[in-house]
Amino acid sequence: MASSRATDIMTGLRVLKAGSGERWAAEQYRGASRHAADAGIVTAERSGRVQGIGSLGMAVVLALVLLAAGYRVLAGEMEIGTLVSVVGVAVFCEEPVRLITAMVSIFARSHGAA
């Protein structure tokens, strides 16, 4: 909206100057620009929250897997090699979840830009 306002102002600049409408045009552009900046800040804040929640969620899941598997090793129900395998699979599954949270963040930014 701000860029279309700027384009309209630049297209009709001669008419605006002739009619002393420069102040009005500047106020219109400032309002649109302020609105765009506010929307960008809100989008960035929400994107950060989504990524933070995704990272925190995966950290909690990895910690729980490590604790559960470690307990089973200490109890003698599982070997060390199995523990390494379980933790490796859990870490391997972290990337798809991180990509999903990144897609949500990208969708939010593209929706805000639209």
N, C-alpha and C positions, 0 to 999 in steps of 0.2 A: 504494500500500500504506500509506503514511504517513497519507494522508487518511482511508482506511477505518479505520485504527487509531484515529485521533482521533475519528471518528464513533462507533465502538464504545465508546470510553472515555466520551465525552460522554453517550451514551445510557444507559450503565450506571453513571454517576458516583455516584448514591445508593447503589447496591449496593457499589461499590468502597469508598466512604467507610465504609459500615457494616462491611465485612469487613476494613478496614485494607489495602486493595489498591491504594492510591494510588501507593505507591512502585513496585510491580510494574508498574502501568499506565504510569507515567512512563518506566520503563526500557524497556518494550516499544515505546513511541512513539519514544523516543530512538534505539533501534536501527533502527527502520524509517525514521526521518527521516535518520539518518546514511547508511543504505544508499541512499536516494533522492538525497541530496546527492552521494555518491560516483559514482553512476551519471550524474548530471547533469554532473559535472566530466569524466568520461571521454567522454561524448557531445560536450560542447563542444570538448574537445581534439581528438577525431577529426574533428569537423566542420571545425575550423580547419585541420587538416592537409589535408583533402580540398580545401578552397577554396584553400589555399596552393599545393598541387600543381597544381591547375587553372590558377591564375593564372601560376605559373612556367612551366608547359607552354606556355601561349599566348604568353607573352613570348618564350620560346625559339623557337617557331615563327615569330612575327613578325620576330624578329631574323634568323633564317635566310632568310626570304623577302626581307627588305630587303637582306641581304648578297648573296644570289644575284642578285637583280634589279639591285642596284647594280653588281655585277661585270659583268653583261651590258651595262649602259649604258656603263661605262667601256671595255669591249671593243668597243663599237660595234655590238653585236648587237641592241640595243633602244633605243628613243627614250625621252626623259624622260617624255613623256605616258603611255607604256605602263608605265613604272615607277610613276607615280602611280596608275594604274589597278590594277596588281597589288597595291600596298600597300593601296589602298582596299578591294579585295575581301578581302584577308587580315584587315584590321581589321573588315570587315563580318561575316566568319565567326567573329570572336571572341565575339560576343554569344551565339549558340546554344551554343557550348561552355561559356561561363560559366553559362548557364541549366542545362545538364546537370549541371555540378558543384554548382550550388545545389540541384538536385533531389535529388542524392545526399545532400547535407548535411541537407536537410529530411526525407528518408526516415529518416536515422539518428536525428535528434531525435524524430521521431514514433514510431519503433520503441522508443526509450528511454522515451518518455512512456507508451507502451502498457504 
